[in-house]
Amino acid sequence: MNMLWLCITSVLSITPVISGLNIDTSHIKVFPAENQSIAGVFQVSYLNDLNQPEYTFNASEARRLCLSLSVNIASKAQVQEALTRGFETCRFGWIDEHFAVIPRRKALSNCGQNKIGLVTWRASVTQKFDVFCFNESDAATQLKDTTTDSPLHSRNYSGQSQSHSNAANSTQGMHSSTTLLPSSSSTPETIDNEVEPAPFVSSAQGSAGATAILITSICAVLLITVIILAYIKLRRRFLSSDTKQQQENIQIEEWTCVKNIEETNIAAQEDERIEVGDEAEAT
């Protein structure tokens, strides 16, 4: 029983990380690439079978996806900070406050309704979008680099922002897909371009999934074994109780028969004594 409880505890500890999303990790892509998040913020998209980004995650799935990458979903303030440092996309993504945003530095007619800044869309939490995740360690590293005077380590985010703006003119918005800002009742229209692969999703997560499946299978077998043993034990107890009851009934019947015979014999003896007494008086 202790082993069964240990298995259940193990499964419950792993489940929140790997459950809820049945997504092929080879289809998960991030922008920017590894170690290139801006202020710790990066966007996660799902690639369909045609290798095109596709809105896939509702609000709760988006949060779980970031957790599965060992990071948190980004807040509005964190995405805003990344925007001031040059972060720009053209696809909606969920943030921590349960609405979707597009960070825009340059106005485009086919992206964010030609607006700049943090373009928001307060859609239903069941609506499908990408998600913005936040890597705290990346943010801390970049903050440390900005306070270092060494040219080998410092980062000029304003220059980086200008570089992103120039790149946006030549590559149509930093290699991201373009989107029209729709009404709250419609689905975003997208023109999808290439995004970077997600190096965060390593074989270790696949191994964790396989381990969880193995643990779940072992626990299921143990649970079935415990149920079978409990059934056999209860069955034996029932049969034993039934047999004991039958024996008691037989003993009661035997005792009743013996008692009836004894009472019959006593009555017969009384009759004989009465008859003998009557005959003696007659003589």
C-alpha positions as CSV (number, residue, x, y, z in Angstrom):
1,M,0.0,0.0,0.0
2,N,2.9,2.4,0.7
3,M,4.3,1.6,-2.7
4,L,1.0,2.5,-4.3
5,W,0.8,5.8,-2.4
6,L,4.4,6.6,-3.5
7,C,3.5,5.9,-7.1
8,I,0.4,8.1,-7.0
9,T,2.4,10.9,-5.3
10,S,5.1,10.7,-8.1
11,V,2.5,10.9,-10.8
12,L,0.8,13.9,-9.3
13,S,4.1,15.7,-8.9
14,I,4.9,15.2,-12.6
15,T,1.4,15.7,-14.1
16,P,1.2,19.5,-13.7
17,V,4.3,19.9,-15.9
18,I,3.5,17.6,-18.7
19,S,-0.2,17.1,-18.8
20,G,-2.9,19.1,-20.4
21,L,-1.1,19.8,-23.7
22,N,-0.7,17.0,-26.2
23,I,1.6,18.9,-28.5
24,D,4.5,17.5,-30.6
25,T,7.4,19.4,-29.3
26,S,9.1,19.4,-32.7
27,H,6.4,21.8,-33.8
28,I,7.1,24.3,-31.1
29,K,9.0,27.4,-32.3
30,V,10.2,30.5,-30.5
31,F,11.1,34.0,-31.5
32,P,13.8,35.3,-31.0
33,A,16.2,32.3,-31.0
34,E,18.0,30.8,-28.0
35,N,19.7,33.2,-25.7
36,Q,18.4,36.1,-27.8
37,S,15.3,36.9,-25.8
38,I,14.8,40.7,-25.3
39,A,14.5,41.7,-21.7
40,G,13.8,38.0,-21.0
41,V,10.7,37.9,-23.3
42,F,10.2,35.6,-26.3
43,Q,7.2,34.5,-28.3
44,V,6.2,30.8,-28.6
45,S,4.3,29.6,-31.7
46,Y,3.0,26.3,-33.0
47,L,3.9,25.2,-36.5
48,N,1.3,23.1,-38.3
49,D,2.1,20.3,-40.8
50,L,2.8,22.9,-43.5
51,N,5.5,24.4,-41.2
52,Q,3.4,27.6,-40.8
53,P,2.7,29.3,-37.5
54,E,-0.8,28.6,-36.3
55,Y,-2.7,30.1,-33.4
56,T,-3.1,27.1,-31.1
57,F,-3.2,28.0,-27.4
58,N,-6.0,29.4,-25.2
59,A,-5.2,31.3,-22.1
60,S,-4.7,28.4,-19.8
61,E,-2.8,26.3,-22.3
62,A,-0.5,29.2,-23.0
63,R,0.4,29.5,-19.3
64,R,1.0,25.7,-19.1
65,L,3.2,25.8,-22.2
66,C,5.5,28.4,-20.7
67,L,5.7,26.3,-17.5
68,S,6.6,23.3,-19.5
69,L,9.6,25.3,-20.9
70,S,10.7,26.0,-17.3
71,V,9.8,29.7,-17.6
72,N,6.7,31.8,-16.8
73,I,4.2,33.5,-18.9
74,A,5.2,37.2,-19.5
75,S,3.3,40.0,-17.9
76,K,2.2,43.2,-19.6
77,A,4.9,45.2,-17.9
78,Q,7.6,42.7,-19.0
79,V,6.4,42.7,-22.7
80,Q,6.3,46.5,-22.5
81,E,9.9,46.6,-21.2
82,A,11.0,44.3,-24.1
83,L,9.2,46.6,-26.5
84,T,11.2,49.6,-25.3
85,R,14.3,47.5,-25.9
86,G,13.5,46.7,-29.5
87,F,11.2,43.6,-29.3
88,E,8.6,43.6,-32.1
89,T,6.4,40.9,-33.5
90,C,3.3,40.7,-35.7
91,R,1.4,37.9,-34.1
92,F,-0.9,38.1,-31.1
93,G,0.3,36.3,-27.9
94,W,-1.3,35.7,-24.5
95,I,0.2,37.4,-21.5
96,D,-0.3,36.9,-17.7
97,E,-3.2,39.3,-17.5
98,H,-5.4,37.1,-19.7
99,F,-5.5,39.2,-22.9
100,A,-3.5,39.1,-26.1
101,V,-0.9,41.7,-27.3
102,I,1.3,42.6,-30.2
103,P,4.4,44.7,-29.5
104,R,4.9,47.1,-32.4
105,R,7.6,49.7,-32.9
106,K,6.8,50.5,-36.5
107,A,3.3,51.0,-37.9
108,L,2.3,48.6,-40.6
109,S,-1.2,48.5,-42.2
110,N,-1.3,44.7,-42.1
111,C,-0.1,44.4,-38.5
112,G,-1.8,45.6,-35.4
113,Q,-4.2,47.9,-37.3
114,N,-1.3,50.2,-38.2
115,K,-0.8,51.0,-34.5
116,I,2.5,51.2,-32.5
117,G,3.2,50.4,-28.9
118,L,1.6,47.4,-27.1
119,V,-1.5,46.7,-29.2
120,T,-4.0,44.8,-27.0
121,W,-6.9,42.5,-27.8
122,R,-9.2,41.6,-24.9
123,A,-10.6,38.4,-26.4
124,S,-12.3,35.4,-24.8
125,V,-9.9,33.2,-22.8
126,T,-10.9,30.3,-25.1
127,Q,-9.5,32.2,-28.2
128,K,-6.4,30.7,-29.7
129,F,-3.2,32.7,-29.9
130,D,0.6,32.4,-29.5
131,V,2.1,33.1,-26.0
132,F,4.8,35.4,-24.7
133,C,7.0,33.7,-22.1
134,F,9.5,35.3,-19.7
135,N,12.9,33.9,-18.9
136,E,14.0,35.5,-15.6
137,S,17.6,34.4,-15.9
138,D,17.9,35.9,-19.4
139,A,16.5,39.1,-18.1
140,A,18.9,39.2,-15.2
141,T,21.9,38.5,-17.4
142,Q,20.8,41.3,-19.9
143,L,20.3,43.7,-17.0
144,K,23.8,42.9,-15.7
145,D,25.2,43.4,-19.1
146,T,23.6,46.9,-19.5
147,T,25.4,48.0,-16.2
148,T,28.8,46.8,-17.4
149,D,31.1,49.2,-19.1
150,S,33.2,46.5,-20.9
151,P,32.6,46.6,-24.7
152,L,32.7,42.8,-24.7
153,H,29.7,42.5,-22.4
154,S,27.7,45.7,-22.7
155,R,24.5,45.8,-24.9
156,N,23.3,49.0,-26.5
157,Y,19.6,48.4,-26.6
158,S,18.9,51.7,-28.3
159,G,21.2,50.7,-31.1
160,Q,19.7,47.3,-31.1
161,S,16.3,48.8,-31.5
162,Q,17.4,50.9,-34.5
163,S,18.9,47.7,-35.9
164,H,15.5,46.0,-35.5
165,S,13.7,48.9,-37.1
166,N,16.0,48.8,-40.2
167,A,15.7,45.0,-40.3
168,A,11.9,45.4,-40.2
169,N,11.9,47.5,-43.4
170,S,13.9,44.8,-45.3
171,T,12.4,41.7,-43.9
172,Q,8.8,42.8,-43.3
173,G,8.9,42.9,-39.5
174,M,11.8,41.0,-38.0
175,H,11.0,37.6,-39.6
176,S,7.7,37.4,-37.8
177,S,4.3,36.8,-39.3
178,T,1.9,39.7,-40.1
179,T,-1.6,40.0,-38.6
180,L,-4.6,42.4,-39.0
181,L,-6.1,43.5,-35.7
182,P,-9.6,41.9,-35.8
183,S,-12.7,42.6,-33.8
184,S,-13.3,40.6,-30.6
185,S,-15.7,38.3,-32.4
186,S,-13.4,37.4,-35.3
187,T,-10.4,35.2,-35.8
188,P,-7.0,36.9,-36.5
189,E,-6.0,36.9,-40.2
190,T,-2.3,36.0,-40.5
191,I,0.4,36.1,-43.1
192,D,3.0,33.7,-41.6
193,N,6.7,33.8,-42.1
194,E,9.6,31.9,-40.6
195,V,10.2,31.8,-36.8
196,E,13.2,30.3,-34.9
197,P,13.1,26.8,-33.5
198,A,12.7,26.3,-29.8
199,P,15.9,24.9,-28.4
200,F,14.3,24.8,-24.9
201,V,12.3,21.7,-25.8
202,S,15.0,19.1,-25.5
203,S,15.0,15.4,-25.3
204,A,14.9,15.7,-21.5
205,Q,11.3,16.7,-21.7
206,G,10.5,13.7,-23.9
207,S,12.3,11.5,-21.4
208,A,10.2,13.1,-18.6
209,G,7.1,12.2,-20.5
210,A,8.2,8.6,-21.0
211,T,9.2,8.4,-17.4
212,A,5.7,9.6,-16.4
213,I,4.0,7.1,-18.6
214,L,6.2,4.3,-17.2
215,I,5.3,5.4,-13.6
216,T,1.7,5.7,-14.5
217,S,1.7,2.2,-16.0
218,I,3.4,0.7,-13.0
219,C,1.0,2.4,-10.6
220,A,-2.0,1.2,-12.7
221,V,-0.7,-2.4,-12.5
222,L,-0.1,-2.1,-8.7
223,L,-3.6,-0.6,-8.3
224,I,-5.2,-3.4,-10.2
225,T,-3.2,-5.9,-8.2
226,V,-4.4,-4.3,-4.9
227,I,-8.0,-4.4,-6.1
228,I,-7.7,-8.1,-7.1
229,L,-6.1,-9.0,-3.8
230,A,-8.8,-7.1,-1.9
231,Y,-11.5,-8.8,-3.9
232,I,-10.0,-12.3,-3.2
233,K,-9.7,-11.5,0.5
234,L,-13.3,-10.3,0.7
235,R,-14.5,-13.3,-1.2
236,R,-12.7,-15.7,1.1
237,R,-14.1,-13.9,4.1
238,F,-17.6,-14.1,2.7
239,L,-17.3,-17.8,1.8
240,S,-15.9,-18.5,5.3
241,S,-18.7,-16.6,6.9
242,D,-21.3,-18.4,4.8
243,T,-19.7,-21.8,5.6
244,K,-19.7,-21.0,9.3
245,Q,-23.4,-19.9,9.1
246,Q,-24.3,-23.2,7.4
247,Q,-22.5,-25.2,10.1
248,E,-24.4,-23.3,12.8
249,N,-27.7,-24.0,11.0
250,I,-26.9,-27.7,10.8
251,Q,-26.0,-27.8,14.5
252,I,-29.2,-26.0,15.4
253,E,-31.2,-28.5,13.3
254,E,-29.4,-31.4,14.8
255,W,-30.0,-30.1,18.3
256,T,-33.7,-29.5,17.5
257,C,-34.1,-33.1,16.3
258,V,-32.4,-34.5,19.4
259,K,-34.5,-32.4,21.6
260,N,-37.7,-33.5,19.8
261,I,-36.7,-37.1,20.2
262,E,-35.9,-36.7,23.9
263,E,-39.3,-35.0,24.5
264,T,-41.0,-37.8,22.6
265,N,-39.3,-40.4,24.7
266,I,-40.2,-38.6,27.9
267,A,-43.8,-38.3,26.8
268,A,-43.9,-42.1,26.0
269,Q,-42.4,-43.0,29.4
270,E,-45.0,-40.8,31.1
271,D,-47.8,-42.6,29.2
272,E,-46.4,-46.0,30.3
273,R,-46.2,-45.0,33.9
274,I,-49.8,-43.7,33.8
275,E,-51.0,-47.0,32.2
276,V,-49.1,-49.1,34.8
277,G,-50.7,-47.0,37.6
278,D,-54.2,-47.4,36.2
279,E,-53.7,-51.2,35.9
280,A,-52.5,-51.4,39.6
281,E,-55.5,-49.6,40.8
282,A,-57.8,-51.8,38.9
283,T,-56.4,-54.9,40.4
